[in-house]
Amino acid sequence: MKKLLTMLVLAAAALISVPQAAQAKDLPDFTELVEKQGATVVNISTTQVIKGRRGIPGSPFGDDDAAQELLRRFFPGQIPNIPGMPHEFKNRSLGSGFIIGADGHILTNAHVVEGADEVLVKLADKREFKAKVLGADKRTDVALIKIEASNLQVAKLGDSTKLKVGEWVIAIGSPFGFENTVTAGIVSAKGRSLQHENFVPFIQTDVAINPGNSGGPLFNMKGEVIGINSQIYSRSGGSMGLSFAIPIDLAMEIQTQLKSKGKVSRGRLGIGIQEVSKELAESFNLSKAHGALVASVEKGAAADKAGIEIGDVILKYDGKTVNESSDLPRMVGSTKPGSKVTVQVWRKGSSRELTAVVGEIPDEEGSIRTAGRGKPSEPTTNRLGLVLSVPNAEQRKQLGVQHGLIVEDVRNAGTRTELRQGDVILSVIAKGSQVDVKSVAQFNELLQGLDKSATITLLVRRGDSQTFITIKGLSDK
């Protein structure tokens, strides 16, 4: 009996230990990865010398000589009395990076080294080196720097295209200066588009990333770098579980150009695009909302020479499907300038193929024009609740348009629209046809001829760009 009881106890203990062991086995173990790859991560500190004009550093009186003299009298011996003496301030910042070449080539973020007069790299073994910036690309936030060293341990690079949402990843960096800090999480999403960041399909993770992590590597469980930690979304300045990394495949393409010529060449069509919404798709008789809607075409640019027009929806570029408008800038940007590509567009209910010779994005884009304001030629509103005016010759020149109507006011009595004061209405698309707008009377007459439930699309100039705005339903006015 005693022997049977002992056997039952042992069996029960075995049953309890099995799920616990299985559970422990399922949890990721990062220790081996960190031990093997930790030495490839570096700490980067930069110094920027800011030369101020004469005055006292930190003084609220700036360059006011009388106020500066008053301070010297009240605090004798504490404030230098050297008329016109220039003051230098040193702005220091921290970041991270990782070694991609045994000879000292290191990848980091462009914003980490931007404007730096001195870049100092500290290795995991505490050795320090001054680094030279070989090149930096602001558009992708990738920079390549070099230290004079040899036989360095190199980070193992992975394939970011094979990364899966939900996969475990870890970051190693120096948040707030705490060197070799390891944080872990999962891939939350892929191909994220961020505002003003059209050239990078970001990897989104919930890994804790903080100031100082910038430029550091994002590893998969194989110990391969699959991204460069670049940005966080935060209301407090600290981690909120929304961090974004540059895919390593893109980063390596950029570094190849930076290494060979110190800058990055990108393809350019010379168009302004916007997302195709469900309403816009219906307006253009598209079967579904996809592609990139052409809102503007730069005269003489590659798109203009290829015959691409305002109102075209680009469905394919160089044989690749454009699912969302954010796909197109990346496709065009990665094309070598001078290349011939086929562009499939949707125009007036059917698709056609055009051939474009891709241009090159200049280092600095031109200045932005601002719209001038005129006085309304008609104080009354129309069926959209708009007060409109015809721009004079000077305003047309400022706006870069040959026709259109300036929105002087948007009143609540009209139909709800996305139009704003200062917008310029260029054309109206209704009942399958596009009509250029040249007078207030013409525009109001076009509106009067539409049913209350009609859907219209307006081509609108806003600042230095053009956009399509769809309006469903009109007021009875």
C-alpha positions as CSV (number, residue, x, y, z in Angstrom):
1,M,0.0,0.0,0.0
2,K,2.8,2.4,0.9
3,K,4.6,1.6,-2.3
4,L,1.4,2.3,-4.3
5,L,0.9,5.6,-2.6
6,T,4.5,6.7,-3.4
7,M,4.0,5.8,-7.0
8,L,0.8,7.9,-7.2
9,V,2.6,11.0,-5.7
10,L,5.4,10.7,-8.2
11,A,3.0,10.4,-11.1
12,A,1.1,13.5,-9.9
13,A,4.3,15.4,-9.6
14,A,5.3,14.4,-13.1
15,L,1.9,15.6,-14.5
16,I,2.3,19.0,-12.8
17,S,6.0,19.5,-14.0
18,V,5.2,18.7,-17.6
19,P,3.1,21.8,-18.4
20,Q,5.5,24.0,-16.4
21,A,8.5,22.7,-18.3
22,A,6.6,23.1,-21.6
23,Q,5.7,26.7,-20.6
24,A,9.3,27.5,-19.7
25,K,10.5,26.0,-23.0
26,D,8.1,28.2,-25.0
27,L,9.5,31.5,-23.5
28,P,12.3,33.0,-25.6
29,D,15.8,32.9,-24.2
30,F,17.9,35.9,-25.3
31,T,21.0,35.2,-23.3
32,E,23.0,33.4,-26.0
33,L,22.1,36.0,-28.6
34,V,23.2,38.9,-26.4
35,E,26.5,37.2,-25.6
36,K,27.3,36.6,-29.2
37,Q,26.1,39.9,-30.7
38,G,26.5,42.4,-27.9
39,A,30.1,43.2,-28.9
40,T,28.9,44.4,-32.4
41,V,26.9,47.2,-30.8
42,V,28.6,50.6,-30.1
43,N,27.8,53.7,-28.2
44,I,28.0,57.0,-30.1
45,S,28.4,60.4,-28.5
46,T,28.5,63.6,-30.6
47,T,29.6,67.1,-29.9
48,Q,28.4,70.2,-31.8
49,V,30.0,73.5,-31.2
50,I,27.6,76.4,-31.3
51,K,29.2,79.8,-31.6
52,G,27.1,82.5,-30.0
53,R,27.4,86.2,-30.3
54,R,28.8,88.5,-27.6
55,G,26.9,88.2,-24.3
56,I,26.7,86.0,-21.3
57,P,25.9,82.4,-21.7
58,G,22.4,81.6,-20.3
59,S,21.6,85.3,-19.8
60,P,18.0,86.2,-20.4
61,F,19.1,89.5,-21.8
62,G,20.8,88.0,-24.8
63,D,23.0,90.6,-26.6
64,D,21.8,93.7,-24.7
65,D,25.1,95.4,-23.8
66,A,23.6,97.7,-21.1
67,A,21.9,94.7,-19.4
68,Q,25.1,92.6,-19.6
69,E,27.1,95.4,-17.9
70,L,24.4,95.7,-15.1
71,L,24.8,92.0,-14.4
72,R,28.6,92.4,-14.2
73,R,28.2,95.2,-11.6
74,F,25.9,93.1,-9.4
75,F,28.0,89.9,-9.8
76,P,31.6,91.2,-9.8
77,G,34.3,88.7,-10.7
78,Q,31.7,86.1,-11.8
79,I,31.1,87.3,-15.3
80,P,33.8,87.9,-17.8
81,N,34.2,91.5,-18.8
82,I,35.5,91.1,-22.4
83,P,33.7,93.3,-24.8
84,G,32.6,91.5,-28.0
85,M,33.9,88.2,-26.7
86,P,32.4,85.3,-28.8
87,H,31.0,82.5,-26.6
88,E,31.0,78.9,-27.6
89,F,28.5,76.3,-26.4
90,K,28.9,72.6,-26.7
91,N,25.8,70.6,-27.5
92,R,26.2,66.9,-26.7
93,S,24.0,64.0,-27.7
94,L,24.0,60.2,-27.5
95,G,23.1,57.4,-29.9
96,S,23.9,53.9,-30.9
97,G,25.2,52.0,-33.9
98,F,26.5,48.6,-35.0
99,I,29.6,47.4,-36.8
100,I,29.1,46.1,-40.4
101,G,32.8,46.0,-41.4
102,A,35.8,44.5,-39.5
103,D,37.8,47.5,-40.7
104,G,35.6,49.9,-38.7
105,H,32.5,50.7,-40.8
106,I,29.5,51.4,-38.6
107,L,25.8,52.0,-39.4
108,T,23.7,54.5,-37.4
109,N,21.0,57.1,-37.9
110,A,21.6,60.3,-39.8
111,H,20.0,62.3,-37.1
112,V,22.5,60.9,-34.5
113,V,25.5,62.5,-36.4
114,E,23.7,65.5,-38.0
115,G,25.6,68.7,-37.4
116,A,28.3,67.0,-35.3
117,D,31.7,68.6,-35.1
118,E,33.1,65.5,-33.3
119,V,31.8,61.9,-33.3
120,L,33.1,59.5,-30.6
121,V,32.5,55.8,-30.8
122,K,32.8,53.6,-27.7
123,L,33.1,49.8,-28.2
124,A,31.7,47.2,-25.9
125,D,35.3,46.5,-24.6
126,K,35.5,50.2,-23.5
127,R,37.9,51.3,-26.3
128,E,37.1,54.7,-27.7
129,F,37.7,56.0,-31.3
130,K,37.0,59.3,-33.1
131,A,34.8,58.6,-36.1
132,K,34.5,60.1,-39.6
133,V,31.1,60.5,-41.2
134,L,31.4,59.0,-44.7
135,G,27.8,60.0,-45.6
136,A,24.3,60.5,-44.3
137,D,20.9,60.3,-45.9
138,K,18.2,62.4,-44.2
139,R,15.4,60.9,-46.2
140,T,15.9,57.4,-44.8
141,D,17.7,58.5,-41.7
142,V,20.7,56.2,-42.4
143,A,24.4,57.2,-41.8
144,L,27.7,55.5,-42.4
145,I,30.6,56.3,-40.2
146,K,34.2,54.9,-40.0
147,I,36.7,54.4,-37.2
148,E,40.4,53.5,-37.6
149,A,40.3,49.9,-36.2
150,S,40.7,46.4,-37.4
151,N,39.6,42.8,-36.7
152,L,36.3,44.0,-35.2
153,Q,33.4,41.7,-34.6
154,V,30.8,42.3,-37.3
155,A,27.1,42.1,-36.8
156,K,25.3,39.3,-38.7
157,L,22.8,40.7,-41.1
158,G,19.4,39.2,-41.8
159,D,16.6,39.5,-44.4
160,S,14.0,42.0,-43.3
161,T,11.6,40.8,-46.1
162,K,11.3,37.5,-44.3
163,L,10.3,39.1,-41.0
164,K,6.8,38.1,-39.7
165,V,4.4,40.1,-37.6
166,G,4.3,38.6,-34.1
167,E,7.9,37.5,-34.3
168,W,10.2,38.1,-31.3
169,V,12.8,40.8,-31.7
170,I,15.3,42.5,-29.3
171,A,17.1,45.9,-29.4
172,I,20.6,46.6,-27.9
173,G,21.6,50.2,-27.4
174,S,22.3,53.1,-25.0
175,P,19.0,54.6,-23.9
176,F,19.7,57.8,-21.9
177,G,23.4,56.8,-22.0
178,F,23.0,53.4,-20.2
179,E,25.3,51.4,-22.4
180,N,24.5,47.9,-23.7
181,T,20.9,47.9,-22.6
182,V,18.8,45.0,-23.9
183,T,15.0,45.3,-24.5
184,A,12.7,42.8,-26.1
185,G,9.3,42.7,-27.8
186,I,7.5,41.6,-30.9
187,V,7.0,42.9,-34.5
188,S,3.7,44.8,-34.3
189,A,3.4,45.6,-38.1
190,K,5.4,45.9,-41.3
191,G,5.5,48.4,-44.1
192,R,4.4,51.3,-41.9
193,S,4.3,54.8,-43.6
194,L,5.0,57.7,-41.3
195,Q,4.3,61.4,-42.1
196,H,7.0,63.0,-44.2
197,E,8.8,59.6,-44.4
198,N,7.7,58.3,-47.8
199,F,10.9,56.3,-48.6
200,V,10.9,53.9,-45.7
201,P,8.5,51.0,-45.1
202,F,9.1,51.0,-41.3
203,I,9.0,47.9,-39.1
204,Q,6.8,48.7,-36.1
205,T,7.6,47.0,-32.8
206,D,6.6,47.3,-29.1
207,V,10.3,47.0,-28.0
208,A,11.1,49.7,-25.4
209,I,13.1,52.3,-27.4
210,N,14.2,55.6,-25.7
211,P,16.5,58.5,-26.6
212,G,20.0,57.0,-27.0
213,N,18.7,53.9,-28.7
214,S,18.6,55.7,-32.1
215,G,20.9,54.0,-34.6
216,G,21.1,50.7,-32.7
217,P,20.3,47.3,-34.2
218,L,17.0,45.4,-34.0
219,F,17.8,41.6,-33.9
220,N,15.7,38.6,-34.7
221,M,15.9,35.4,-32.7
222,K,18.7,34.1,-35.0
223,G,20.9,37.0,-33.9
224,E,20.6,38.7,-37.2
225,V,20.1,42.5,-37.6
226,I,16.8,43.1,-39.4
227,G,16.4,46.8,-38.7
228,I,17.9,50.0,-37.4
229,N,15.9,51.6,-34.5
230,S,15.0,55.1,-35.7
231,Q,11.9,56.6,-34.2
232,I,9.3,56.3,-31.4
233,Y,5.8,57.6,-31.1
234,S,5.5,59.2,-27.7
235,R,3.6,61.9,-25.9
236,S,6.0,61.9,-22.9
237,G,9.4,61.5,-24.7
238,G,9.8,58.0,-23.4
239,S,8.7,54.6,-24.7
240,M,5.0,54.0,-25.2
241,G,5.3,50.7,-27.0
242,L,5.3,52.2,-30.5
243,S,8.8,52.2,-32.0
244,F,9.9,52.1,-35.7
245,A,12.9,50.6,-37.3
246,I,14.4,51.0,-40.8
247,P,14.5,47.6,-42.6
248,I,18.1,46.4,-42.9
249,D,17.7,45.6,-46.6
250,L,17.0,49.3,-47.4
251,A,19.7,50.5,-45.0
252,M,22.3,48.4,-46.7
253,E,21.3,49.7,-50.2
254,I,21.7,53.2,-48.8
255,Q,25.1,52.5,-47.2
256,T,26.4,51.1,-50.5
257,Q,25.8,54.4,-52.2
258,L,27.1,56.4,-49.2
259,K,30.3,54.3,-49.1
260,S,31.0,54.7,-52.9
261,K,30.0,58.4,-53.4
262,G,29.0,59.9,-50.1
263,K,25.4,60.6,-51.2
264,V,22.3,58.8,-52.4
265,S,20.8,59.1,-55.9
266,R,17.0,58.6,-56.2
267,G,14.6,58.3,-59.1
268,R,11.9,61.0,-59.5
269,L,8.8,61.3,-61.7
270,G,7.8,64.9,-60.7
271,I,4.3,64.3,-59.6
272,G,2.1,64.9,-56.5
273,I,0.0,61.9,-55.4
274,Q,-2.7,61.1,-52.9
275,E,-4.4,58.0,-51.5
276,V,-7.4,56.6,-53.5
277,S,-10.3,56.5,-51.0
278,K,-13.4,54.5,-51.6
279,E,-15.3,57.6,-52.7
280,L,-12.5,58.6,-55.1
281,A,-12.5,55.1,-56.5
282,E,-16.2,55.3,-57.2
283,S,-15.7,58.7,-58.8
284,F,-13.1,57.4,-61.2
285,N,-15.0,54.2,-61.9
286,L,-12.4,51.9,-60.3
287,S,-13.4,48.5,-59.1
288,K,-11.6,49.0,-55.8
289,A,-9.7,51.6,-53.9
290,H,-6.0,51.1,-54.9
291,G,-3.2,52.8,-56.7
292,A,-1.8,56.3,-56.5
293,L,-3.9,59.2,-57.7
294,V,-2.0,61.9,-59.6
295,A,-2.9,65.3,-58.1
296,S,-0.2,67.4,-59.8
297,V,2.4,67.0,-62.6
298,E,5.5,69.1,-62.8
299,K,5.9,70.7,-66.2
300,G,8.9,69.3,-68.0
301,A,9.5,66.5,-65.5
302,A,9.7,62.8,-66.3
303,A,6.0,62.2,-65.7
304,D,5.0,65.1,-67.9
305,K,7.2,63.9,-70.8
306,A,5.8,60.4,-70.4
307,G,2.2,61.7,-70.8
308,I,1.0,61.2,-67.2
309,E,-1.9,63.5,-66.5
310,I,-3.6,65.0,-63.4
311,G,-6.5,62.6,-62.5
312,D,-4.6,59.4,-63.7
313,V,-4.5,56.6,-61.1
314,I,-1.1,54.8,-61.3
315,L,-1.8,51.1,-60.9
316,K,1.6,49.6,-61.7
317,Y,5.1,50.9,-61.8
318,D,7.8,48.9,-63.6
319,G,5.7,45.8,-63.4
320,K,5.0,46.1,-59.7
321,T,1.5,46.6,-58.3
322,V,0.9,49.9,-56.5
323,N,-1.5,48.8,-53.8
324,E,-1.3,52.1,-51.8
325,S,-0.1,55.5,-52.7
326,S,2.7,55.2,-50.2
327,D,4.2,52.3,-52.2
328,L,5.0,54.5,-55.2
329,P,7.6,56.9,-53.7
330,R,9.6,53.9,-52.5
331,M,9.4,52.2,-56.0
332,V,10.4,55.4,-57.8
333,G,13.0,56.4,-55.3
334,S,14.8,53.0,-55.6
335,T,15.0,53.3,-59.4
336,K,18.3,54.4,-60.9
337,P,17.9,57.8,-62.5
338,G,17.9,57.6,-66.3
339,S,16.1,54.2,-66.3
340,K,13.2,53.5,-68.6
341,V,10.1,52.1,-66.8
342,T,6.6,51.2,-67.8
343,V,3.8,52.9,-65.9
344,Q,0.3,51.5,-66.0
345,V,-2.4,54.2,-65.4
346,W,-6.2,54.2,-65.1
347,R,-7.6,57.1,-67.2
348,K,-11.3,57.8,-68.0
349,G,-12.5,54.2,-67.3
350,S,-9.7,52.2,-68.9
351,S,-6.1,51.4,-68.3
352,R,-3.1,52.2,-70.5
353,E,0.6,51.8,-70.4
354,L,3.1,54.7,-70.6
355,T,6.9,54.7,-70.8
356,A,8.8,57.1,-68.5
357,V,12.5,58.0,-68.3
358,V,13.1,58.4,-64.6
359,G,14.6,61.7,-63.4
360,E,16.7,62.3,-60.3
361,I,15.7,63.9,-57.0
362,P,17.9,67.0,-56.4
363,D,19.8,67.4,-53.1
364,E,17.6,70.3,-52.1
365,E,14.0,70.7,-53.3
366,G,12.8,74.2,-54.4
367,S,11.1,76.7,-52.1
368,I,7.4,76.4,-51.2
369,R,5.1,79.0,-52.7
370,T,2.3,80.4,-50.5
371,A,-1.1,81.4,-51.8
372,G,-2.1,85.0,-51.9
373,R,-5.5,86.1,-50.7
374,G,-7.9,88.3,-52.7
375,K,-11.2,89.9,-51.9
376,P,-14.3,87.9,-52.7
377,S,-15.9,88.9,-56.0
378,E,-19.2,87.4,-54.8
379,P,-20.1,87.6,-51.1
380,T,-22.9,85.0,-51.4
381,T,-22.4,81.3,-51.0
382,N,-23.3,78.4,-53.3
383,R,-24.6,74.9,-52.7
384,L,-21.3,73.9,-51.0
385,G,-21.5,76.9,-48.7
386,L,-18.4,78.5,-50.3
387,V,-17.5,82.1,-50.8
388,L,-15.2,82.2,-53.9
389,S,-13.2,84.7,-55.8
390,V,-11.3,84.8,-59.1
391,P,-7.5,85.2,-58.6
392,N,-5.9,88.2,-60.3
393,A,-2.9,87.9,-62.6
394,E,-0.4,88.4,-59.7
395,Q,-2.1,85.8,-57.6
396,R,-2.2,83.3,-60.5
397,K,1.6,83.8,-60.9
398,Q,2.1,83.3,-57.1
399,L,0.0,80.2,-57.1
400,G,1.5,78.8,-60.3
401,V,-2.0,78.2,-61.8
402,Q,-3.6,79.5,-65.0
403,H,-7.2,79.3,-63.8
404,G,-9.2,78.4,-60.7
405,L,-11.2,79.9,-57.8
406,I,-9.9,80.9,-54.4
407,V,-11.9,79.7,-51.4
408,E,-12.5,82.9,-49.3
409,D,-14.8,81.4,-46.7
410,V,-16.4,78.1,-45.9
411,R,-19.8,78.6,-44.2
412,N,-21.8,76.1,-42.2
413,A,-24.9,76.6,-44.2
414,G,-23.4,74.6,-47.0
415,T,-22.6,70.9,-47.5
416,R,-19.9,69.5,-45.2
417,T,-16.6,69.5,-47.1
418,E,-12.8,69.2,-46.4
419,L,-12.2,72.5,-48.2
420,R,-10.4,75.2,-46.3
421,Q,-10.0,78.9,-46.6
422,G,-7.2,79.7,-49.1
423,D,-7.7,76.5,-51.2
424,V,-7.9,77.0,-54.9
425,I,-10.5,74.9,-56.8
426,L,-9.0,74.0,-60.2
427,S,-11.5,71.7,-61.8
428,V,-14.7,69.7,-61.1
429,I,-15.2,66.0,-61.9
430,A,-18.9,65.0,-62.1
431,K,-20.9,62.6,-64.3
432,G,-17.7,61.1,-65.6
433,S,-16.2,64.3,-67.1
434,Q,-13.6,66.8,-65.8
435,V,-14.2,70.6,-66.3
436,D,-11.7,73.3,-65.6
437,V,-13.1,76.1,-63.4
438,K,-12.6,79.6,-64.7
439,S,-15.3,81.7,-63.1
440,V,-17.6,81.8,-60.0
441,A,-20.7,81.8,-62.2
442,Q,-19.5,78.8,-64.2
443,F,-18.7,76.8,-61.0
444,N,-22.1,77.7,-59.4
445,E,-23.9,76.7,-62.6
446,L,-22.1,73.3,-62.6
447,L,-23.3,72.7,-59.1
448,Q,-26.9,73.8,-59.9
449,G,-27.1,71.1,-62.6
450,L,-26.4,68.3,-60.1
451,D,-28.9,66.2,-58.1
452,K,-29.0,66.6,-54.3
453,S,-27.5,63.1,-53.9
454,A,-24.8,63.6,-56.6
455,T,-21.1,62.9,-55.8
456,I,-18.5,65.3,-57.2
457,T,-14.8,65.4,-57.0
458,L,-12.8,68.7,-56.9
459,L,-9.1,69.1,-57.9
460,V,-7.8,71.6,-55.3
461,R,-4.5,73.5,-55.0
462,R,-3.5,73.7,-51.3
463,G,-0.2,75.5,-50.6
464,D,2.4,74.0,-52.9
465,S,0.5,70.7,-53.6
466,Q,-2.7,69.5,-55.3
467,T,-5.2,67.1,-54.0
468,F,-8.6,65.6,-55.0
469,I,-11.5,66.1,-52.6
470,T,-14.7,64.1,-53.0
471,I,-18.0,65.5,-51.8
472,K,-21.2,63.4,-51.4
473,G,-24.5,65.2,-51.5
474,L,-25.3,68.9,-52.0
475,S,-27.5,71.3,-50.2
476,D,-30.8,72.5,-51.7
477,K,-29.6,76.1,-52.1
